[in-house]
């Protein structure tokens, strides 16, 4: 006795993972954070407009670094 079979099961996905990185610069920390906040608000508005609510996303981290350069071997902020 020989039995062969195959099966296919198709479902619509119920989750998608997106990673979005948003950067902003400013003359002060407050200016950079405000610029970043405006960009994030724009992304959230786009997500909301497309049917996602606030329970569908989260911020995973926020990094703040000074802008530095090297002039004649010296770090300048």
N, C-alpha and C positions, 0 to 999 in steps of 0.2 A: 504494500500500500504506500503510495506516495501522495503527499498533500503539499501543495504550494499555495501561498497566499501573500497578499500585500495589502497594506492599508495606508490611507492618507487622512490626516486629521488637520483641518485648517481652522484657525481662529483669528479674530481681529486682535491686534496688540492692545493692551490696556495701560501700557506705560512706555514712556520714552524718556531718556535721560539726555539733557543738553547741558553743556558746560559753557558759560558765557563769562568772558573776562572783560572788564570795563576799566579803562585807565583814564586818569585826569591829572593835570598839572596845575599848579597855582603858585603865586608868589609867597603865599603863606599856607599853613596847614588848613586853616579855615576856608581859604579860597579854593584849595584843591578838593576838600571834602564837599563844599557846596557845588562845585562843578561836577563832581562824581555823582552827587545826589540827583542833580538834574538829569544826568544820563541814565541813571538807574530808574528814575521815575518814568522816563520815556520807554524804556524796555518793559517795565511793569504795565504801562498803559497798553503797549502792543500785545502783551500776553493776555491781559484782561479783555481786550477787544476781540481776541480770538478764542474766548471761552474758558480761559483758565482763571481760577480764583486764587486767593492768597494762600490757601492750603496746598496748592500745587507746586510752590517753589520755596526756596530758602537761600539765604546768604550763608556761605560756608566759611568765608574768611575775608578780612580787610587788612591790607598791609599799607603802611605809610612809611615812605622812605624819602630822605632829603635828596634833592638834585645836586649832584656833585660833579666836579670836573677837576682835572689836574692841570695846574699852571706852573711851569718851571719846577716840577717835582713836588709841588705842594697841593694838597686837597683844598679846593675852594667850594664852599656850599652856596 
